Amino acid sequence: MRILPLSFAAIMSASTAFAVDDCLIGTWQADLNDLAQIMGGQMNGSATPVGGNVTMTITPDSMINMVINDLILNVVVPDVPAMDVSVRGTSGGPFMGEGGNWSVTTASYDLVGSANVLGQAMTIPFTSDTGMFGGGSGSYICDGNTVTFTSDSPDPRIPRRWSRG
């Protein structure tokens, strides 16, 4: 009789992990031109990468970790002089990527943004609810050396193109 409760507990704990396609496991580098295009569109302007990098690590135990390392984008929006926007920090959480579908639930998010606008330093607030790298879902295509994500949302929160890091 004692086997039944232990078996149920084992099944329940195993079912909380998401599945991850072997092709997705590892460390990836974001295509910064693609990232700049997404962010420029979200700000109703345009953006060009200047420096930094963004890595994504997907683990076999269904976790994702994004590291934004001194990403600098030159941003042009209407009625404001061009400015360099700097972003750094991390985000991460449970990840599902199987059968061409993906989803991310953000458990940790600490992105910090800043810009110098007309000589004034300003902080740019980011939240996991609306900001880049804040979660989402969609579909993917992985060929071993590149992965392309398509988002279900009209405002992608993860860059589309990545290559092995």
DSSP file with accessible surface (Angstrom, degrees, kcal/mol):
  #  RESIDUE AA STRUCTURE BP1 BP2  ACC     N-H-->O    O-->H-N    N-H-->O    O-->H-N    TCO  KAPPA ALPHA  PHI   PSI    X-CA   Y-CA   Z-CA
    1    1 A M              0   0  212      0, 0.0     3,-0.4     0, 0.0     0, 0.0   0.000 360.0 360.0 360.0 -29.4    0.0    0.0    0.0
    2    2 A R     >  +     0   0  196      1,-0.2     4,-1.4     2,-0.2     5,-0.2   0.735 360.0  68.3 -71.4 -21.5    2.9    2.3    0.7
    3    3 A I  H  > S+     0   0  126      1,-0.2     4,-2.8     2,-0.2     5,-0.3   0.905  90.6  61.5 -66.2 -38.6    4.1    2.1   -3.0
    4    4 A L  H  > S+     0   0  133     -3,-0.4     4,-2.5     1,-0.2     5,-0.2   0.942 105.1  44.0 -58.8 -52.1    1.1    3.9   -4.4
    5    5 A P  H  > S+     0   0   80      0, 0.0     4,-2.3     0, 0.0    -1,-0.2   0.914 115.7  48.9 -62.2 -38.4    1.7    7.3   -2.5
    6    6 A L  H  X S+     0   0  114     -4,-1.4     4,-2.2     2,-0.2    -2,-0.2   0.912 111.6  49.2 -66.6 -39.2    5.4    7.2   -3.3
    7    7 A S  H  X S+     0   0   53     -4,-2.8     4,-2.3     2,-0.2     5,-0.2   0.919 110.6  50.6 -64.7 -41.8    4.7    6.4   -7.0
    8    8 A F  H  X S+     0   0  129     -4,-2.5     4,-2.6    -5,-0.3    -2,-0.2   0.936 110.3  50.0 -62.3 -42.5    2.2    9.3   -7.2
    9    9 A A  H  X S+     0   0   56     -4,-2.3     4,-2.4     1,-0.2     5,-0.2   0.905 110.2  50.0 -63.5 -41.0    4.8   11.7   -5.6
   10   10 A A  H  X S+     0   0   56     -4,-2.2     4,-2.0     2,-0.2    -1,-0.2   0.919 111.7  48.0 -64.6 -41.1    7.5   10.6   -8.1
   11   11 A I  H  X S+     0   0  112     -4,-2.3     4,-1.9     2,-0.2    -2,-0.2   0.931 112.0  49.7 -65.2 -43.9    5.1   11.1  -11.0
   12   12 A M  H  X S+     0   0   92     -4,-2.6     4,-0.6     1,-0.2    -2,-0.2   0.921 111.7  47.2 -64.1 -42.7    4.0   14.6   -9.8
   13   13 A S  H >< S+     0   0   78     -4,-2.4     3,-0.7     1,-0.2     4,-0.4   0.887 112.9  49.7 -69.3 -33.8    7.6   15.8   -9.2
   14   14 A A  H >< S+     0   0   70     -4,-2.0     3,-0.9    -5,-0.2    -1,-0.2   0.850 105.1  58.3 -70.6 -31.2    8.7   14.5  -12.7
   15   15 A S  H 3< S+     0   0   77     -4,-1.9    -1,-0.2     1,-0.2    -2,-0.2   0.632  91.0  70.3 -78.2 -11.0    5.7   16.2  -14.4
   16   16 A T  T << S+     0   0  105     -3,-0.7     2,-0.3    -4,-0.6    -1,-0.2   0.705  82.7  86.1 -78.9 -17.7    6.7   19.7  -13.2
   17   17 A A  S <  S-     0   0   62     -3,-0.9     2,-0.2    -4,-0.4    45,-0.1  -0.620  76.4-133.5 -82.3 140.1    9.8   19.8  -15.5
   18   18 A F        -     0   0   90     -2,-0.3     2,-0.3    77,-0.2    77,-0.1  -0.526  23.0-107.0 -85.3 162.4    9.3   21.0  -19.0
   19   19 A A        -     0   0   32     -2,-0.2    78,-2.3    43,-0.1     2,-0.4  -0.634  29.6-162.4 -88.9 147.2   10.7   19.2  -22.0
   20   20 A V  B     -a   97   0A  22     -2,-0.3    78,-0.2    76,-0.2     2,-0.1  -0.985  20.7-124.5-134.0 123.7   13.6   20.7  -23.9
   21   21 A D    >>  -     0   0   59     76,-3.5     3,-1.8    -2,-0.4     4,-0.8  -0.411  23.2-127.9 -60.6 131.7   14.7   19.7  -27.4
   22   22 A D  G >4 S+     0   0  134      1,-0.3     3,-0.7     2,-0.2    -1,-0.1   0.823 107.1  65.1 -53.5 -33.0   18.3   18.6  -27.4
   23   23 A a  G 34 S+     0   0   29      1,-0.2    -1,-0.3   119,-0.1   121,-0.1   0.811 100.9  50.4 -62.0 -27.7   19.1   21.0  -30.2
   24   24 A L  G <4 S+     0   0    0     -3,-1.8    34,-0.3    73,-0.2    -1,-0.2   0.706  84.1 106.2 -85.1 -19.9   18.2   24.0  -28.0
   25   25 A I    <<  +     0   0   44     -4,-0.8     2,-0.3    -3,-0.7    34,-0.2  -0.393  64.3  41.3 -69.1 131.1   20.5   23.0  -25.0
   26   26 A G  E    S-B   58   0A  22     32,-2.5    32,-2.5    -2,-0.1     2,-0.4  -0.844  94.3 -43.1 133.0-166.5   23.6   25.1  -24.7
   27   27 A T  E     -B   57   0A  63     -2,-0.3   138,-2.7    30,-0.2     2,-0.3  -0.868  50.3-172.1-107.7 136.2   24.8   28.7  -24.9
   28   28 A W  E     -BC  56 164A   0     28,-2.9    28,-2.2    -2,-0.4     2,-0.4  -0.906  17.2-138.8-127.9 150.4   23.6   31.0  -27.7
   29   29 A Q  E     -BC  55 163A  63    134,-3.5   134,-2.2    -2,-0.3    26,-0.2  -0.932  26.0-124.4-108.9 131.9   24.6   34.5  -28.9
   30   30 A A  E     - C   0 162A  11     24,-2.6     2,-0.9    -2,-0.4    24,-0.3  -0.458  21.6-115.5 -72.6 145.6   21.9   36.9  -29.9
   31   31 A D     >  -     0   0   52    130,-2.6     4,-2.4     1,-0.2   130,-0.2  -0.739  28.3-158.4 -76.1 107.3   22.0   38.5  -33.4
   32   32 A L  H  > S+     0   0   36     -2,-0.9     4,-2.6     1,-0.2     5,-0.2   0.808  87.6  56.6 -67.4 -29.5   22.4   42.2  -32.2
   33   33 A N  H  > S+     0   0  109      2,-0.2     4,-2.0     1,-0.2    -1,-0.2   0.919 110.0  45.9 -65.1 -41.0   21.1   43.6  -35.5
   34   34 A D  H  > S+     0   0    0      2,-0.2     4,-2.2     1,-0.2    -2,-0.2   0.933 112.8  50.2 -65.0 -44.8   17.9   41.6  -35.0
   35   35 A L  H  X S+     0   0    0     -4,-2.4     4,-2.7     1,-0.2     5,-0.2   0.920 109.7  50.9 -59.3 -44.3   17.7   42.7  -31.4
   36   36 A A  H  X S+     0   0    1     -4,-2.6     4,-2.9     1,-0.2     5,-0.2   0.904 108.1  52.8 -61.8 -40.2   18.2   46.4  -32.4
   37   37 A Q  H  X S+     0   0  122     -4,-2.0     4,-2.1     2,-0.2    -1,-0.2   0.929 111.3  46.2 -62.2 -43.5   15.4   46.1  -35.0
   38   38 A I  H  X S+     0   0   10     -4,-2.2     4,-2.1     2,-0.2    -2,-0.2   0.954 115.7  44.6 -63.7 -49.5   13.0   44.8  -32.4
   39   39 A M  H  X S+     0   0   13     -4,-2.7     4,-1.3     1,-0.2    -2,-0.2   0.898 111.7  52.8 -66.0 -39.0   13.9   47.4  -29.7
   40   40 A G  H  <>S+     0   0    1     -4,-2.9     5,-2.9    -5,-0.2     3,-0.5   0.928 109.8  49.4 -60.6 -42.3   13.8   50.2  -32.3
   41   41 A G  H ><5S+     0   0   46     -4,-2.1     3,-1.5    -5,-0.2    -2,-0.2   0.890 107.2  54.3 -63.9 -38.2   10.3   49.2  -33.3
   42   42 A Q  H 3<5S+     0   0   64     -4,-2.1    -1,-0.2     1,-0.3    -2,-0.2   0.771 110.9  46.7 -67.8 -23.5    9.1   49.0  -29.7
   43   43 A M  T 3<5S-     0   0   69     -4,-1.3    -1,-0.3    -3,-0.5    -2,-0.2   0.235 115.8-115.1 -99.8  10.8   10.3   52.6  -29.2
   44   44 A N  T < 5S+     0   0  136     -3,-1.5    -3,-0.2     1,-0.2     2,-0.2   0.882  91.0  67.1  57.1  40.1    8.7   53.8  -32.5
   45   45 A G  S   <S-     0   0   32     -5,-2.9     2,-0.3    32,-0.2    32,-0.2  -0.584  87.8 -81.0-150.9-142.9   12.1   54.6  -34.0
   46   46 A S  E     - D   0  76A  67     30,-2.6    30,-2.8    -2,-0.2     2,-0.3  -0.949  30.1-163.0-138.5 158.4   15.2   52.7  -35.1
   47   47 A A  E     - D   0  75A  14     -2,-0.3    28,-0.2    28,-0.2    -7,-0.1  -0.994   4.8-163.2-143.3 149.3   18.2   51.3  -33.3
   48   48 A T  E     - D   0  74A  81     26,-2.1    26,-3.3    -2,-0.3     2,-0.1  -0.999  29.7-114.0-131.5 132.7   21.7   50.2  -34.3
   49   49 A P  E     + D   0  73A  31      0, 0.0    24,-0.2     0, 0.0     3,-0.1  -0.438  33.6 171.4 -68.6 140.0   24.0   48.0  -32.2
   50   50 A V  E     -     0   0A  86     22,-3.2     2,-0.3     1,-0.4    23,-0.2   0.675  58.0 -36.2-113.9 -38.0   27.2   49.7  -31.0
   51   51 A G  E    S+ D   0  72A  25     21,-1.5    21,-2.5   -19,-0.1    -1,-0.4  -0.981  83.5  66.8-172.2 179.4   28.6   47.1  -28.5
   52   52 A G  E     -     0   0A  39     -2,-0.3     2,-0.3    19,-0.3    18,-0.2  -0.301  57.5-111.1  88.0-174.8   28.1   44.5  -25.9
   53   53 A N  E     - D   0  69A  56     16,-1.7    16,-2.8    -2,-0.1     2,-0.4  -0.983   7.6-143.7-154.7 163.1   26.6   41.0  -26.2
   54   54 A V  E     - D   0  68A   1     -2,-0.3   -24,-2.6   -24,-0.3     2,-0.3  -0.997  19.2-172.1-132.1 123.3   23.6   39.0  -25.2
   55   55 A T  E     -BD  29  67A  24     12,-2.4    12,-2.7    -2,-0.4     2,-0.4  -0.895   7.6-162.8-117.1 151.3   23.9   35.3  -24.3
   56   56 A M  E     -BD  28  66A   0    -28,-2.2   -28,-2.9    -2,-0.3     2,-0.5  -1.000   3.5-165.6-130.6 127.7   21.2   32.7  -23.6
   57   57 A T  E     -BD  27  65A  42      8,-2.5     8,-2.1    -2,-0.4     2,-0.5  -0.981   1.3-167.8-116.8 125.5   21.9   29.4  -21.9
   58   58 A I  E     -BD  26  64A   1    -32,-2.5   -32,-2.5    -2,-0.5     6,-0.2  -0.963  12.7-154.7-112.1 126.7   19.2   26.7  -22.0
   59   59 A T    >   -     0   0   39      4,-2.5     3,-1.4    -2,-0.5     4,-0.4  -0.656  26.7-117.3-102.6 157.7   19.8   23.8  -19.7
   60   60 A P  T 3  S+     0   0   98      0, 0.0   -40,-0.2     0, 0.0    -1,-0.1   0.741 112.1  66.0 -62.5 -21.7   18.6   20.2  -19.9
   61   61 A D  T 3  S-     0   0  113      2,-0.1   -43,-0.2   -42,-0.1    34,-0.1   0.090 123.1 -99.5 -92.6  26.6   16.6   20.7  -16.7
   62   62 A S  S <  S+     0   0    6     -3,-1.4    33,-2.6     1,-0.2     2,-0.3   0.843  79.2 129.4  68.6  39.9   14.3   23.2  -18.4
   63   63 A M  E     - E   0  94A  78     -4,-0.4    -4,-2.5    31,-0.3     2,-0.4  -0.919  38.9-158.7-122.5 151.9   15.8   26.5  -17.3
   64   64 A I  E     -DE  58  93A   6     29,-2.4    29,-1.9    -2,-0.3     2,-0.4  -0.977   4.6-170.7-127.7 141.7   16.8   29.5  -19.3
   65   65 A N  E     -DE  57  92A  69     -8,-2.1    -8,-2.5    -2,-0.4     2,-0.4  -0.988   4.1-164.0-133.9 123.9   19.3   32.3  -18.3
   66   66 A M  E     -DE  56  91A   7     25,-3.5    25,-1.7    -2,-0.4     2,-0.5  -0.911   2.3-167.2-106.2 132.9   19.8   35.5  -20.3
   67   67 A V  E     -DE  55  90A  49    -12,-2.7   -12,-2.4    -2,-0.4     2,-0.7  -0.978   3.8-165.3-122.5 117.6   22.8   37.6  -19.7
   68   68 A I  E     -DE  54  89A   3     21,-3.2    21,-2.1    -2,-0.5     2,-0.9  -0.903  11.0-165.9-103.8 108.6   22.8   41.1  -21.2
   69   69 A N  E     -D   53   0A  78    -16,-2.8   -16,-1.7    -2,-0.7    19,-0.1  -0.815  62.3 -46.8-107.5  95.5   26.4   42.3  -21.0
   70   70 A D  E    S-     0   0A  81     -2,-0.9     2,-0.3   -18,-0.2    18,-0.2   0.863  74.1-172.0  49.4  47.5   26.8   46.1  -21.6
   71   71 A L  E     - E   0  87A   2     16,-2.1    16,-2.7   -19,-0.2     2,-0.5  -0.529   0.4-168.0 -67.4 127.7   24.5   46.1  -24.6
   72   72 A I  E     -DE  51  86A  53    -21,-2.5   -22,-3.2    -2,-0.3   -21,-1.5  -0.992   7.5-179.1-124.4 126.1   24.7   49.5  -26.3
   73   73 A L  E     -DE  49  85A   1     12,-2.6    12,-3.4    -2,-0.5     2,-0.7  -0.979  26.1-135.2-122.1 136.0   22.3   50.6  -29.0
   74   74 A N  E     -DE  48  84A  49    -26,-3.3   -26,-2.1    -2,-0.4     2,-0.4  -0.835  33.3-162.7 -88.1 118.3   22.2   53.9  -30.8
   75   75 A V  E     -DE  47  83A   1      8,-3.7     8,-2.4    -2,-0.7     2,-0.5  -0.883  16.3-169.8-112.8 134.8   18.5   54.8  -30.8
   76   76 A V  E     +D   46   0A  64    -30,-2.8   -30,-2.6    -2,-0.4     6,-0.1  -0.991  14.2 168.2-123.2 119.8   16.8   57.4  -33.0
   77   77 A V  E >   - E   0  80A  27      3,-0.5     3,-1.5    -2,-0.5   -32,-0.2  -0.920  45.9 -77.7-126.0 156.7   13.2   58.3  -32.1
   78   78 A P  T 3  S+     0   0   90      0, 0.0    -1,-0.0     0, 0.0   -33,-0.0  -0.200 110.9   4.8 -57.0 139.5   11.1   61.2  -33.5
   79   79 A D  T 3  S+     0   0  174      1,-0.1    -3,-0.0    -3,-0.0     0, 0.0   0.633 111.0  93.7  65.2  18.1   11.8   64.7  -32.1
   80   80 A V  E <  S-E   77   0A  50     -3,-1.5    -3,-0.5     3,-0.0    -1,-0.1  -0.999  79.6-110.9-137.0 136.2   14.8   63.5  -29.9
   81   81 A P  E     -     0   0A  71      0, 0.0    -4,-0.1     0, 0.0    -6,-0.1  -0.270  51.8 -82.6 -60.5 153.8   18.5   63.6  -30.9
   82   82 A A  E     -     0   0A  61     -6,-0.1     2,-0.3    -8,-0.1    -6,-0.2  -0.226  57.3-173.7 -55.3 143.6   20.1   60.2  -31.4
   83   83 A M  E     -E   75   0A  28     -8,-2.4    -8,-3.7    -3,-0.1     2,-0.5  -0.982  27.6-120.0-142.4 152.3   21.2   58.6  -28.1
   84   84 A D  E     -E   74   0A  80     -2,-0.3    32,-0.8    32,-0.3     2,-0.5  -0.859  27.1-159.9 -91.7 126.5   23.1   55.6  -26.9
   85   85 A V  E     -EF  73 115A   7    -12,-3.4   -12,-2.6    -2,-0.5     2,-0.4  -0.929   4.4-158.2-108.0 128.0   21.0   53.3  -24.7
   86   86 A S  E     -EF  72 114A  23     28,-2.9    28,-2.1    -2,-0.5     2,-0.4  -0.901  10.7-178.3-109.4 135.9   22.9   50.9  -22.5
   87   87 A V  E     +EF  71 113A   4    -16,-2.7   -16,-2.1    -2,-0.4     2,-0.3  -0.999   8.4 159.3-134.6 136.0   21.3   47.8  -21.0
   88   88 A R  E     + F   0 112A 114     24,-2.0    24,-2.9    -2,-0.4     2,-0.3  -0.980  25.2  75.5-148.9 158.9   22.8   45.2  -18.7
   89   89 A G  E     -E   68   0A  19    -21,-2.1   -21,-3.2    -2,-0.3     2,-0.3  -0.895  60.1 -84.7 138.1-165.0   21.5   42.5  -16.4
   90   90 A T  E     -E   67   0A  45     -2,-0.3    20,-2.8   -23,-0.2     2,-0.3  -0.932  24.0-176.7-139.0 159.5   20.0   39.1  -16.3
   91   91 A S  E     +EG  66 109A   3    -25,-1.7   -25,-3.5    -2,-0.3     2,-0.3  -0.968  18.9 145.1-149.3 158.0   16.7   37.3  -16.6
   92   92 A G  E     +EG  65 108A   5     16,-2.2    15,-2.9    -2,-0.3    16,-2.3  -0.989   2.9 134.0-177.6 172.7   15.7   33.7  -16.4
   93   93 A G  E     -E   64   0A   2    -29,-1.9   -29,-2.4    -2,-0.3    13,-0.2  -0.971  59.6 -14.5 160.6-167.6   13.2   31.0  -15.4
   94   94 A P  E     -E   63   0A  41      0, 0.0    11,-2.1     0, 0.0     2,-0.4  -0.336  58.8-164.8 -63.5 139.4   11.5   27.9  -16.5
   95   95 A F  E     - H   0 104A   0    -33,-2.6     2,-0.4     9,-0.2   -77,-0.2  -0.983  13.4-167.8-130.5 137.8   11.8   27.1  -20.2
   96   96 A M  E     + H   0 103A  41      7,-2.6     7,-2.2    -2,-0.4     2,-0.3  -0.996  16.0 161.7-122.1 129.4    9.8   24.7  -22.5
   97   97 A G  E     +aH  20 102A   0    -78,-2.3   -76,-3.5    -2,-0.4     2,-0.3  -0.745  21.7 128.4-148.6  96.3   11.1   24.1  -26.0
   98   98 A E  E >   + H   0 101A 111      3,-2.2     3,-1.8    -2,-0.3    42,-0.1  -0.993  63.8   9.0-152.8 142.5    9.8   21.0  -27.7
   99   99 A G  T 3  S-     0   0   71     -2,-0.3     3,-0.1     1,-0.3    -1,-0.1   0.766 128.8 -55.2  61.8  26.4    8.2   20.0  -31.0
  100  100 A G  T 3  S+     0   0   22      1,-0.3    40,-2.0    39,-0.1     2,-0.4   0.483 116.8 105.5  86.1   3.3    8.8   23.5  -32.5
  101  101 A N  E <   -HI  98 139A  92     -3,-1.8    -3,-2.2    38,-0.3     2,-0.3  -0.922  45.4-175.1-118.0 144.6    7.0   25.4  -29.6
  102  102 A W  E     +HI  97 138A   5     36,-2.2    36,-2.1    -2,-0.4     2,-0.3  -0.940   8.3 177.6-133.8 155.9    8.7   27.4  -26.9
  103  103 A S  E     -HI  96 137A  30     -7,-2.2    -7,-2.6    -2,-0.3     2,-0.4  -0.967   8.7-162.3-155.0 146.2    7.6   29.2  -23.7
  104  104 A V  E     -HI  95 136A  19     32,-2.8    32,-2.0    -2,-0.3     2,-0.5  -1.000   4.0-162.7-129.3 132.0    9.4   31.1  -21.0
  105  105 A T        -     0   0   84    -11,-2.1     2,-0.5    -2,-0.4    30,-0.2  -0.977  26.2-131.2-111.6 118.5    8.1   32.1  -17.6
  106  106 A T        +     0   0   33     -2,-0.5   -13,-0.2    28,-0.5     3,-0.1  -0.583  36.2 163.9 -77.7 121.0   10.3   34.8  -16.0
  107  107 A A  S    S+     0   0   82    -15,-2.9     2,-0.4    -2,-0.5   -14,-0.2   0.690  71.5  27.6-103.7 -30.4   11.3   34.0  -12.5
  108  108 A S  E     +G   92   0A  62    -16,-2.3   -16,-2.2    20,-0.0    -1,-0.3  -0.996  63.6 167.8-134.7 141.5   14.1   36.5  -12.1
  109  109 A Y  E     +G   91   0A  47     -2,-0.4   -18,-0.2   -18,-0.2    19,-0.1  -0.884  11.0 153.9-156.3 115.4   14.5   39.8  -14.0
  110  110 A D        +     0   0   91    -20,-2.8     2,-0.2    -2,-0.3   -19,-0.1  -0.183  17.3 157.6-141.3  49.9   17.0   42.6  -13.2
  111  111 A L        -     0   0   15    -22,-0.2     2,-0.4    21,-0.1    15,-0.4  -0.529  20.9-163.3 -76.1 140.7   17.7   44.5  -16.4
  112  112 A V  E     -F   88   0A  71    -24,-2.9   -24,-2.0    -2,-0.2     2,-0.3  -0.993   6.2-171.8-126.5 129.9   18.9   48.1  -16.0
  113  113 A G  E     +FJ  87 124A   0     11,-1.0    11,-2.5    -2,-0.4     2,-0.3  -0.891   6.2 173.6-121.2 151.7   18.8   50.6  -18.8
  114  114 A S  E     +FJ  86 123A  44    -28,-2.1   -28,-2.9    -2,-0.3     2,-0.3  -0.985   4.0 179.2-151.7 157.9   20.3   54.1  -19.1
  115  115 A A  E     -FJ  85 122A   8      7,-2.1     7,-2.9    -2,-0.3     2,-0.6  -0.980  28.0-128.4-153.6 158.3   20.7   56.8  -21.7
  116  116 A N  E     - J   0 121A  96    -32,-0.8     2,-0.5    -2,-0.3   -32,-0.3  -0.957  30.9-177.3-112.3 110.7   22.1   60.3  -22.0
  117  117 A V  E >   - J   0 120A  30      3,-2.8     3,-2.1    -2,-0.6   -34,-0.1  -0.952  69.3 -23.2-115.8 117.2   19.5   62.5  -23.5
  118  118 A L  T 3  S-     0   0  140     -2,-0.5    -1,-0.2     1,-0.3     3,-0.1   0.878 128.6 -49.1  51.0  41.5   20.4   66.1  -24.2
  119  119 A G  T 3  S+     0   0   62      1,-0.2     2,-0.5    -3,-0.1    -1,-0.3   0.458 116.6 113.7  83.0  -1.0   23.2   66.0  -21.7
  120  120 A Q  E <   -J  117   0A 142     -3,-2.1    -3,-2.8     2,-0.0     2,-0.3  -0.916  62.0-137.0-108.4 126.8   21.0   64.5  -19.0
  121  121 A A  E     -J  116   0A  86     -2,-0.5     2,-0.4    -5,-0.2    -5,-0.2  -0.616  29.5-178.4 -77.1 133.7   21.6   60.9  -17.7
  122  122 A M  E     -J  115   0A  92     -7,-2.9    -7,-2.1    -2,-0.3     2,-0.4  -0.986  24.9-129.1-136.4 147.8   18.3   59.0  -17.3
  123  123 A T  E     -J  114   0A 112     -2,-0.4    -9,-0.3    -9,-0.2   -11,-0.0  -0.769  18.5-144.9 -91.4 140.2   17.4   55.6  -16.1
  124  124 A I  E     -J  113   0A  36    -11,-2.5   -11,-1.0    -2,-0.4     2,-0.2  -0.929  16.1-137.0-107.9 116.3   15.2   53.5  -18.3
  125  125 A P        -     0   0  115      0, 0.0     2,-0.4     0, 0.0   -13,-0.1  -0.531  22.1-175.2 -76.1 136.1   12.8   51.3  -16.4
  126  126 A F        -     0   0   43    -15,-0.4     2,-0.3    -2,-0.2   -15,-0.0  -0.982   1.8-173.5-124.9 142.7   12.3   47.7  -17.6
  127  127 A T    >>  -     0   0   65     -2,-0.4     4,-3.3     1,-0.1     3,-0.7  -0.958  34.8-123.3-131.6 155.6    9.9   45.2  -16.2
  128  128 A S  T 34 S+     0   0   38     -2,-0.3   -22,-0.1     1,-0.2    -1,-0.1   0.745 109.5  63.8 -68.3 -19.3    9.4   41.5  -16.9
  129  129 A D  T 34 S+     0   0  133      1,-0.1    -1,-0.2    -3,-0.0     5,-0.0   0.825 126.6   4.8 -72.8 -31.6    5.8   42.2  -17.8
  130  130 A T  T <4 S+     0   0  104     -3,-0.7    -2,-0.2     2,-0.1    -1,-0.1   0.563 107.3  97.0-128.0 -16.0    6.7   44.4  -20.8
  131  131 A G  S >< S-     0   0    7     -4,-3.3     3,-1.2     1,-0.1    -5,-0.1  -0.302  80.0 -84.5 -86.5 164.0   10.4   44.4  -21.3
  132  132 A M  T 3  S+     0   0    3      1,-0.2    26,-0.2     2,-0.1    -1,-0.1  -0.320 115.6  22.8 -57.6 143.6   12.7   42.5  -23.6
  133  133 A F  T 3  S+     0   0    7     24,-4.1    -1,-0.2     2,-0.1    25,-0.1   0.689  88.2 124.5  68.3  23.0   13.7   39.1  -22.2
  134  134 A G  S <  S-     0   0    7     -3,-1.2   -28,-0.5     1,-0.3     2,-0.2   0.312  74.7 -89.9 -97.3   9.2   10.6   39.0  -20.0
  135  135 A G        +     0   0    9     22,-0.3    -1,-0.3   -30,-0.2     2,-0.3  -0.619  57.0 145.7 115.1-177.5    9.0   35.8  -21.1
  136  136 A G  E     -I  104   0A  31    -32,-2.0   -32,-2.8    -2,-0.2     2,-0.3  -0.889  32.8-109.3 139.9-168.3    6.6   34.7  -23.8
  137  137 A S  E     +I  103   0A  46     -2,-0.3    15,-3.0   -34,-0.2    16,-0.5  -0.967  42.5 114.1-156.5 166.1    5.8   31.9  -26.1
  138  138 A G  E     -IK 102 151A   4    -36,-2.1   -36,-2.2    -2,-0.3     2,-0.3  -0.968  56.9 -54.7 165.3-147.4    5.8   31.0  -29.8
  139  139 A S  E     -IK 101 150A  47     11,-1.8    11,-3.2    -2,-0.3     2,-0.3  -0.799  40.0-162.1-124.9 164.8    7.5   28.6  -32.2
  140  140 A Y  E     - K   0 149A  14    -40,-2.0     2,-0.4    -2,-0.3     9,-0.2  -0.979  14.3-152.4-145.0 158.4   11.2   27.9  -33.1
  141  141 A I  E     - K   0 148A 130      7,-1.9     7,-2.4    -2,-0.3     2,-0.4  -0.996  19.2-174.6-130.0 125.2   13.3   26.3  -35.7
  142  142 A a  E     + K   0 147A  28     -2,-0.4     5,-0.2     5,-0.2  -118,-0.1  -0.982  17.6 174.1-124.8 130.3   16.7   24.9  -34.6
  143  143 A D        -     0   0  108      3,-2.4     4,-0.1    -2,-0.4    -1,-0.1   0.243  60.7 -97.9-116.1  11.2   19.3   23.5  -37.0
  144  144 A G  S    S+     0   0   24      2,-0.5     3,-0.1  -121,-0.1    -2,-0.0  -0.176 118.7  43.4 103.2 -42.7   22.1   22.8  -34.4
  145  145 A N  S    S+     0   0  115      1,-0.2    19,-2.0    18,-0.1     2,-0.3   0.580 119.5  31.0-109.6 -17.4   24.1   26.0  -35.0
  146  146 A T  E     - L   0 163A  59     17,-0.2    -3,-2.4  -118,-0.1    -2,-0.5  -0.979  59.7-164.9-137.2 152.8   21.3   28.6  -35.2
  147  147 A V  E     -KL 142 162A   0     15,-1.9    15,-2.2    -2,-0.3     2,-0.5  -0.996   5.0-160.4-136.5 139.8   17.9   28.9  -33.7
  148  148 A T  E     -KL 141 161A  54     -7,-2.4    -7,-1.9    -2,-0.4     2,-0.4  -0.991   7.5-159.2-122.3 125.0   15.1   31.2  -34.8
  149  149 A F  E     -K  140   0A   2     11,-2.3     2,-0.4    -2,-0.5    -9,-0.2  -0.869   3.4-164.3-103.5 136.6   12.3   32.1  -32.4
  150  150 A T  E     -K  139   0A  77    -11,-3.2   -11,-1.8    -2,-0.4     2,-0.3  -0.974  18.8-138.7-115.1 134.5    8.9   33.5  -33.6
  151  151 A S  E     -K  138   0A  26     -2,-0.4   -13,-0.3   -13,-0.2   -15,-0.0  -0.698  12.4-144.1 -96.6 145.1    6.8   35.1  -30.9
  152  152 A D  S    S+     0   0  120    -15,-3.0   -14,-0.1    -2,-0.3    -1,-0.1   0.744  85.8  79.2 -70.8 -23.8    3.0   34.7  -30.4
  153  153 A S  S    S-     0   0   52    -16,-0.5    -2,-0.2     1,-0.1     4,-0.0  -0.585  84.4-131.3 -85.6 146.6    3.0   38.3  -29.4
  154  154 A P  S    S+     0   0  121      0, 0.0    -1,-0.1     0, 0.0    -3,-0.0   0.733 105.5  57.5 -67.4 -19.0    3.0   41.2  -31.9
  155  155 A D  S    S-     0   0   96   -113,-0.0    -2,-0.1  -114,-0.0    -3,-0.1  -0.842  90.9-143.8-110.6  92.9    5.8   42.7  -29.7
  156  156 A P        -     0   0   23      0, 0.0  -114,-0.1     0, 0.0   -20,-0.1  -0.254  15.0-169.3 -57.4 141.1    8.6   40.0  -29.5
  157  157 A R  S    S+     0   0   45    -22,-0.2   -24,-4.1   -25,-0.1   -22,-0.3   0.268  72.5  52.8-115.0   6.7   10.3   39.9  -26.1
  158  158 A I  S    S-     0   0    8    -26,-0.2    -1,-0.1   -25,-0.1    -7,-0.1  -0.995  95.8-103.6-138.3 135.2   13.1   37.6  -27.2
  159  159 A P        -     0   0    0      0, 0.0   -10,-0.2     0, 0.0    -2,-0.1  -0.287  26.5-136.3 -56.4 149.3   15.4   38.2  -30.2
  160  160 A R  S    S+     0   0   72   -129,-0.1   -11,-2.3   -12,-0.1     2,-0.5   0.916  80.2  53.3 -74.7 -46.6   14.5   36.1  -33.2
  161  161 A R  E     + L   0 148A 101    -13,-0.2  -130,-2.6  -130,-0.2     2,-0.3  -0.818  58.6 165.0-107.6 133.2   18.0   34.9  -34.4
  162  162 A W  E     -CL  30 147A   6    -15,-2.2   -15,-1.9    -2,-0.5     2,-0.3  -0.962  14.7-160.7-136.8 152.0   20.7   33.2  -32.3
  163  163 A S  E     -CL  29 146A  56   -134,-2.2  -134,-3.5    -2,-0.3   -17,-0.2  -0.921  41.6 -78.6-130.5 158.7   23.9   31.3  -33.1
  164  164 A R  E      C   28   0A  86    -19,-2.0  -136,-0.3    -2,-0.3   -19,-0.0  -0.292 360.0 360.0 -57.2 134.7   25.9   28.9  -31.0
  165  165 A G              0   0   70   -138,-2.7  -138,-0.2  -109,-0.2    -1,-0.1  -0.293 360.0 360.0 -91.5 360.0   28.1   30.8  -28.5
